Amino acid sequence: MIPDVNIGEYLRIGGVYNDIEGASPTEAFEDLCNKVNLPPSLKPKILYEALCARESVLSTAVGNGIAIPHSQQPLLKNAVDQRIFICYLKEPVEMHAMDNKKVHTLIVPLSGSVQSHLHIISRLARLLTKADFRKALELKLGFNDLYPLIRQL
């Protein structure tokens, strides 16, 4: 059994990043991998390769200008290192979303097990059904604005 998934706490550990650059998903992944707060056990190149490999299988764009790029396998050994990054792109990127909207926000979860990963993705999917949360991402709100919103939704 895994502990309750706390999206707000995972975001506090991971962080919110602005102006991620790249004209394609792979370029944006490269920039974010070099900017985000990774645990010491995870090298940027490993995360980059994992994100690109998953994206090559099927787009992680979920619509409304949002994508959830993630690894197909857990990249972390310790659950305490789990985190979520919200990365706002400097310019929207085409990621072949079903609604044909370019992606402006990447939500990148890092997990320590398949079960934990599925719980995190499930919670993110639930959050993304909330118009207030999607609007906050569209407005590129920072952690101090997102955290209370996540807690109340």
Contact map, one row per residue, 1 for C-alpha under 8 A:
111000000000000000000000000000000000000000000000000000000000000000000000000000000000000000000000000000000000000000000000000000000000000000000000000000000
111100000000000000000000000000000000000000000000000000000000000000000000000000000000000000000000000000000000000000110000000000000000000000000000000000000
111110000000000000000000000000000000000000000000000000000000000000000000000000000000000000000000000000000000000000000000000000000000000000000000000000000
011111000000000000000000000000000000000000000000000000000000000000000000000000000000000000000000000000000000000000000000000000000000000000000000000000000
001111100000000000000000000000000000000000000000000000000000000000000000000000000000000000000000000000000000000000010011001000000000000000000000000000000
000111111100000000000000000000000000000000000000000000000000000000000000000000000000000000000000000000000000000000000000000000000000000000000000000000000
000011111110000000000000000000000000000000000000000000000000000000000000000000000001000000000000000000000000000000000001001100000000000000000000000001000
000001111111000000000000000000000000000000000000000000000000000000000000000000000000000000000000000000000000000000000000000000000000000000000000001001100
000001111111100000000000000000000000000000000000000000000000000000000000000000000010000000000000000000000000000000000000000000000000000000000000000000000
000001111111110000000000000000000000000000000000000000000000000000000000000000000111000000000000000000000000000000000000000000000000000000000000000000000
000000111111111100000000000000000000000000000000000000000000000000000000000000000011110000000000000000000000000000000000000000000000000000000010001000000
000000011111111000000000000000000000000000000000000000000000000000000000000000000010000000000000000000000000000000000000000000000000000000000010001000000
000000001111111000000000000000000000100000000000000000000000000000000000000000000111000000000000000000000000000000000000000000000000000000000000000000000
000000000111111100000000000000000001110000000000000000000000000000000000000000000011110000000000000000000000000000000000000000000000000000000000000000000
000000000011111110000000000000000001100000000000000000000000000000000000000000000001110000000000000000000000000000000000000000000000000000000010000000000
000000000010011111000000000000000000000000000000000000000000000000000000000000000000111100000000000000000000000000000000000000000000000000000110000000000
000000000000001111110000000000000011000000000000000000000000000000000000000000000000111100000000000000000000000000000000000000000000000000000000000000000
000000000000000111110000000000000000000000000000000000000000000000000000000000000000001111000000000000000000000000000000000000000000000000010000000000000
000000000000000011111000000000000000000000000000000000000000000000000000000000000000001111100000000000000000000000000000000000000000000000000000000000000
000000000000000011111100000100110000000000000000000000000000000000000000000000000000001111000000000000000000000000000000000000000000000000000000000000000
000000000000000000111110001100110000000000000000000000000000000000000000000000000000000011100000000000000000000000000000000000000000000000000000000000000
000000000000000000011111111110100000000000000000000000000000000000000000000000000000000011101000000000000000000000000000000000000000000000000000000000000
000000000000000000001111101100000000000000000000000000000000000000000000000000000000000000101000000000000000000000000000000000000000000000000000000000000
000000000000000000000111111100000000000000000000000000000000000000000000000000000000000000001110000000000000000000000000000000000000000000000000000000000
000000000000000000000111111110000000000000000000000000000000000000000000000000000000000000001110000000000000000000000000000000000000000000000000000000000
000000000000000000000101111111000000000000000000000100000000000000000000000000000000000000000000000000000000000000000000000000000000000000000000000000000
000000000000000000001111111111100000000000000000000000000000000000000000000000000000000000000000000000000000000000000000000000000000000000000000000000000
000000000000000000011111111111110000000000000000000000000000000000000000000000000000000010000000000000000000000000000000000000000000000000000000000000000
000000000000000000000100111111111000000000000001001100000000000000000000000000000000000000000000000000000000000000000000000000000000000000000000000000000
000000000000000000000000011111111100000000000001000000000000000000000000000000000000000000000000000000000000000000000000000000000000000000000000000000000
000000000000000000011100001111111110000000000000000000000000000000000000000000000000000000000000000000000000000000000000000000000000000000000000000000000
000000000000000000011000000111111111000000000000000000000000000000000000000000000000001000000000000000000000000000000000000000000000000000000000000000000
000000000000000000000000000011111111000000011011000000000000000000000000000000000000000000000000000000000000000000000000000000000000000000000000000000000
000000000000000000000000000001111111000000010000000000000000000000000000000000000000000000000000000000000000000000000000000000000000000000000000000000000
000000000000000010000000000000111111100000000000000000000000000000000000000000000000000000000000000000000000000000000000000000000000000000000000000000000
000000000000011010000000000000011111110000000000000000000000000000000000000000000000100000000000000000000000000000000000000000000000000000000000000000000
000000000000111000000000000000000011111000000000000000000000000000000000000000000000000000000000000000000000000000000000000000000000000000000000000000000
000000000000010000000000000000000001111111110000000000000000000000000000000000000000000000000000000000000000000000000000000000000000000000000000000000000
000000000000000000000000000000000000111111000000000000000000000000000000000000001000000000000000000000000000000000000000000000000000000000000000000000000
000000000000000000000000000000000000011111100000000000000000000000000000000000000000000000000000000000000000000000000000000000000000000000000000000000000
000000000000000000000000000000000000011111100000000000000000000000000000000100000000000000000000000000000000000000000000000000000000000000000000000000000
000000000000000000000000000000000000011111110110000000000000000000000000001100000000000000000000000000000000000000000000000000000000000000000000000000000
000000000000000000000000000000000000010111111110000000000000000000000000000000000000000000000000000000000000000000000000000000000000000000000000000000000
000000000000000000000000000000001100010001111111000000000000000000000000000000000000000000000000000000000000000000000000000000000000000000000000000000000
000000000000000000000000000000001000000000111111100000000000000000000000000000000000000000000000000000000000000000000000000000000000000000000000000000000
000000000000000000000000000000000000000001111111110000000000000000000000000000000000000000000000000000000000000000000000000000000000000000000000000000000
000000000000000000000000000000001000000001111111111000000000000000000010001000000000000000000000000000000000000000000000000000000000000000000000000000000
000000000000000000000000000011001000000000011111111100000000000000000000000000000000000000000000000000000000000000000000000000000000000000000000000000000
000000000000000000000000000000000000000000001111111110000000000000000000000000000000000000000000000000000000000000000000000000000000000000000000000000000
000000000000000000000000000000000000000000000111111111000000000000000111000000000000000000000000000000000000000000000000000000000000000000000000000000000
000000000000000000000000000010000000000000000011111111100000000000001110000000000000000000000000000000000000000000000000000000000000000000000000000000000
000000000000000000000000010010000000000000000001111111110000000000000000000000000000000000000000000000000000000000000000000000000000000000000000000000000
000000000000000000000000000000000000000000000000111111111000000000000010000000000000000000000000000000000000000000000000000000000000000000000000000000000
000000000000000000000000000000000000000000000000011111111100000000001111000000000000000000000000000000000000000000000000000000000000000000000000000000000
000000000000000000000000000000000000000000000000001111111111000000001000000000000000000000000000000000000000000000000000000000000000000000000000000000000
000000000000000000000000000000000000000000000000000111111110000000000000000000000000000000000000000000000000000000000000000000000000000000000000000000000
000000000000000000000000000000000000000000000000000011111110000000000000000000000000000000000000000000000000000000000000000000000000000000000000000000000
000000000000000000000000000000000000000000000000000001111111000000000000000000000000000000000000000000000000000000000000000000000000000000000000000000000
000000000000000000000000000000000000000000000000000000111111100000000000000000000000000000000011100000000000000000000000000000000000000000000000000000000
000000000000000000000000000000000000000000000000000000100111110000111100000000000000000000000010100000000000000000000000000000000000000000000000000000000
000000000000000000000000000000000000000000000000000000000011111011111000000000000000000000000011110000100000000000000000000000000000000000000000000000000
000000000000000000000000000000000000000000000000000000000001111111110000000000000000000000000000110000000000000000000000000000000000000000000000000000000
000000000000000000000000000000000000000000000000000000000000111111100000000000000000000000000000111110100000000000000000000000000000000000000000000000000
000000000000000000000000000000000000000000000000000000000000011111000000000000000000000000000000001010100000000000000000000000000000010000000000000000000
000000000000000000000000000000000000000000000000000000000000111111100000000000000000000000010000000011111000000000000000000000000000000001000000000000000
000000000000000000000000000000000000000000000000000000000000111111110000000000000000000000000000000000111110000000000000000000000000000000000000000000000
000000000000000000000000000000000000000000000000000000000001111011111000000000000000000000000000000000101110000000000000000000000000000000000000000000000
000000000000000000000000000000000000000000000000000000000001110001111100000000000000000000000000000000000111100000000000000000000000000000000000000000000
000000000000000000000000000000000000000000000000001001100001100000111110000000000000000000000000000000000111100000000000000000000000000000000000000000000
000000000000000000000000000000000000000000000000011001000001000000011111000000000000000000000000000000000001110000000000000000000000000000000000000000000
000000000000000000000000000000000000000000000010011011000000000000001111111000000000000000000000000000000000010000000000000000000000000000000000000000000
000000000000000000000000000000000000000000000000010001000000000000000111110000000000000000000000000000000000000000000000000000000000000000000000000000000
000000000000000000000000000000000000000000000000000000000000000000000011111000000000000000000000000000000000000011000000000000000000000000000000000000000
000000000000000000000000000000000000000000000000000000000000000000000011111110000000000000000000000000000000011111001000000000000000000000000000000000000
000000000000000000000000000000000000000001000010000000000000000000000010111110000000000000000000000000000000011100000000000000000000000000000000000000000
000000000000000000000000000000000000000011000000000000000000000000000000011111101100000000000000000000000000011110000000000000000000000000000000000000000
000000000000000000000000000000000000000000000000000000000000000000000000011111101000000000000000000000000000000100000000000000000000000000000000000000000
000000000000000000000000000000000000000000000000000000000000000000000000000111111100000000000000000000000000000100000000000000000000000000000000000000000
000000000000000000000000000000000000000000000000000000000000000000000000000111111100000000000000000000000000001110000000000000000000000000000000000000000
000000000000000000000000000000000000000000000000000000000000000000000000000001111100000000000000000000000000000000000000000000000000000000000000000000000
000000000000000000000000000000000000001000000000000000000000000000000000000111111110000000000000000000000000001100000000000000000000000000000000000000000
000000000100100000000000000000000000000000000000000000000000000000000000000101111111000000000000000000000000111100000000000000000000000000000000000000000
000000001111110000000000000000000000000000000000000000000000000000000000000000001111100000000000000000000000111000000000000000000000000000000000000000000
000000100110111000000000000000000000000000000000000000000000000000000000000000000111110000000000000000000011110000000000000000000000000000000000000000000
000000000010011110000000000000000001000000000000000000000000000000000000000000000011111000000000000000000111100000000000000000000000000000000000000000000
000000000010011110000000000000000000000000000000000000000000000000000000000000000001111100000000000000001111000000000000000000000000000000000000000000000
000000000000000111110000000000010000000000000000000000000000000000000000000000000000111110000000000000001111000000000000000000000000000000000000000000000
000000000000000111110000000000000000000000000000000000000000000000000000000000000000011111000000000000011100000000000000000000000000000000010000000000000
000000000000000001111100000100000000000000000000000000000000000000000000000000000000001111111000000000111100000000000000000000000000000000000000000000000
000000000000000001111100000000000000000000000000000000000000000000000000000000000000000111110000000000010000000000000000000000000000000000000000000000000
000000000000000000101110000000000000000000000000000000000000000000000000000000000000000011111000000000010000000000000000000000000000000000000000000000000
000000000000000000000000000000000000000000000000000000000000000010000000000000000000000011111100000001110000000000000000000000000000000000000000000000000
000000000000000000000111100000000000000000000000000000000000000000000000000000000000000010111110000001110000000000000000000000000000000000000000000000000
000000000000000000000001100000000000000000000000000000000000000000000000000000000000000000011111100011100000000000000000000000000000000000000000000000000
000000000000000000000001100000000000000000000000000000000011100000000000000000000000000000001111100001100000000000000000000000000000000000000000000000000
000000000000000000000000000000000000000000000000000000000010100000000000000000000000000000000111110111000000000000000000000000000000000000000000000000000
000000000000000000000000000000000000000000000000000000000011111000000000000000000000000000000111111111100000000000000000000000000000000000000000000000000
000000000000000000000000000000000000000000000000000000000000111000000000000000000000000000000001111110000000000000000000000000000000000000000000000000000
000000000000000000000000000000000000000000000000000000000000001100000000000000000000000000000000111110000000000000000000000000000000000000000000000000000
000000000000000000000000000000000000000000000000000000000000001000000000000000000000000000000001111111000000000000000000000000000000000000000000000000000
000000000000000000000000000000000000000000000000000000000000001110000000000000000000000000000101111111100000000000000000000000000000000000000000000000000
000000000000000000000000000000000000000000000000000000000000000010000000000000000000000000011111100111110000000000000000000000000000000000000000000000000
000000000000000000000000000000000000000000000000000000000000101111100000000000000000000010011110100011111100000000000000000000000000000000000000000000000
000000000000000000000000000000000000000000000000000000000000000011000000000000000000000111111000000001111100000000000000000000000000000001000000000000000
000000000000000000000000000000000000000000000000000000000000000011100000000000000000011110000000000000111110000000000000000000000000000011000000000000000
000000000000000000000000000000000000000000000000000000000000000001111000000000000000111110000000000000111111000000000000000000000000000000000000000000000
000000000000000000000000000000000000000000000000000000000000000001111000000000000001111000000000000000001111100000000000000000000000000000000000000000000
000000000000000000000000000000000000000000000000000000000000000000011100000000000001111000000000000000000111110000000000000000000000000000000000000000000
000000000000000000000000000000000000000000000000000000000000000000011100000000000111100000000000000000000011111000001001100000000000000000000000000000000
000000000000000000000000000000000000000000000000000000000000000000000110011100000111000000000000000000000001111100001000000000000000000000000000000000000
000000000000000000000000000000000000000000000000000000000000000000000000011100101110000000000000000000000000111111011000000000000000000000000000000000000
000000000000000000000000000000000000000000000000000000000000000000000000011111101100000000000000000000000000011111011000000000000000000000000000000000000
000000000000000000000000000000000000000000000000000000000000000000000000110100100000000000000000000000000000001111111000000000000000000000000000000000000
000000000000000000000000000000000000000000000000000000000000000000000000110000000000000000000000000000000000001111111100000000000000000000000000000000000
010000000000000000000000000000000000000000000000000000000000000000000000000000000000000000000000000000000000000011111110000000000000000000000000000000000
010010000000000000000000000000000000000000000000000000000000000000000000000000000000000000000000000000000000001111111111000000000000000000000000000000000
000000000000000000000000000000000000000000000000000000000000000000000000010000000000000000000000000000000000111111111111100000000000000000000000000000000
000000000000000000000000000000000000000000000000000000000000000000000000000000000000000000000000000000000000000001111111110000000000000000000000000000000
000010000000000000000000000000000000000000000000000000000000000000000000000000000000000000000000000000000000000000111111111000000000000000000000000000000
000010100000000000000000000000000000000000000000000000000000000000000000000000000000000000000000000000000000100000011111111100000000000000000000000000000
000000000000000000000000000000000000000000000000000000000000000000000000000000000000000000000000000000000000100000001111111110000000000000000000000000000
000000000000000000000000000000000000000000000000000000000000000000000000000000000000000000000000000000000000000000000111111111000000000000000000000000000
000010100000000000000000000000000000000000000000000000000000000000000000000000000000000000000000000000000000000000000011111111100000000000000000000000000
000000100000000000000000000000000000000000000000000000000000000000000000000000000000000000000000000000000000000000000001111111110000000000000000000000000
000000000000000000000000000000000000000000000000000000000000000000000000000000000000000000000000000000000000000000000000111111111000000000000000000000000
000000000000000000000000000000000000000000000000000000000000000000000000000000000000000000000000000000000000000000000000011111111100000000000000000000000
000000000000000000000000000000000000000000000000000000000000000000000000000000000000000000000000000000000000000000000000001111111100100000000000000001001
000000000000000000000000000000000000000000000000000000000000000000000000000000000000000000000000000000000000000000000000000111111110110000000000000000000
000000000000000000000000000000000000000000000000000000000000000000000000000000000000000000000000000000000000000000000000000011111110010000000000000000000
000000000000000000000000000000000000000000000000000000000000000000000000000000000000000000000000000000000000000000000000000001111111110000000000000000001
000000000000000000000000000000000000000000000000000000000000000000000000000000000000000000000000000000000000000000000000000000011111111000000000000000000
000000000000000000000000000000000000000000000000000000000000000000000000000000000000000000000000000000000000000000000000000000000111111100000000000000000
000000000000000000000000000000000000000000000000000000000000000000000000000000000000000000000000000000000000000000000000000000110111111110000000010011000
000000000000000000000000000000000000000000000000000000000000000100000000000000000000000000000000000000000000000000000000000000011111111111000000000000000
000000000000000000000000000000000000000000000000000000000000000000000000000000000000000000000000000000000000000000000000000000000011111111100000000000000
000000000000000000000000000000000000000000000000000000000000000000000000000000000000000000000000000000000000000000000000000000000001111111111000010000000
000000000000000000000000000000000000000000000000000000000000000000000000000000000000000000000000000000001000000000000000000000000000111111111000000000000
000000000000000000000000000000000000000000000000000000000000000010000000000000000000000000000000000000011000000000000000000000000000011111111000000000000
000000000000000000000000000000000000000000000000000000000000000000000000000000000000000000000000000000000000000000000000000000000000001111111000000000000
000000000000000001000000000000000000000000000000000000000000000000000000000000000000000100000000000000000000000000000000000000000000000111111100000000000
000000000000000000000000000000000000000000000000000000000000000000000000000000000000000000000000000000000000000000000000000000000000000111111110110000000
000000000000000100000000000000000000000000000000000000000000000000000000000000000000000000000000000000000000000000000000000000000000000000011111110000000
000000000011001100000000000000000000000000000000000000000000000000000000000000000000000000000000000000000000000000000000000000000000000000001111111000000
000000000000000000000000000000000000000000000000000000000000000000000000000000000000000000000000000000000000000000000000000000000000000000000111111100000
000000000000000000000000000000000000000000000000000000000000000000000000000000000000000000000000000000000000000000000000000000000000000000001111111110000
000000000000000000000000000000000000000000000000000000000000000000000000000000000000000000000000000000000000000000000000000000000000100100001111111111000
000000010011000000000000000000000000000000000000000000000000000000000000000000000000000000000000000000000000000000000000000000000000000000000011111111100
000000000000000000000000000000000000000000000000000000000000000000000000000000000000000000000000000000000000000000000000000000000000000000000001111111110
000000000000000000000000000000000000000000000000000000000000000000000000000000000000000000000000000000000000000000000000000000000000100000000000111111111
000000110000000000000000000000000000000000000000000000000000000000000000000000000000000000000000000000000000000000000000000000100000100000000000011111111
000000010000000000000000000000000000000000000000000000000000000000000000000000000000000000000000000000000000000000000000000000000000000000000000001111111
000000000000000000000000000000000000000000000000000000000000000000000000000000000000000000000000000000000000000000000000000000000000000000000000000111111
000000000000000000000000000000000000000000000000000000000000000000000000000000000000000000000000000000000000000000000000000000100100000000000000000011111
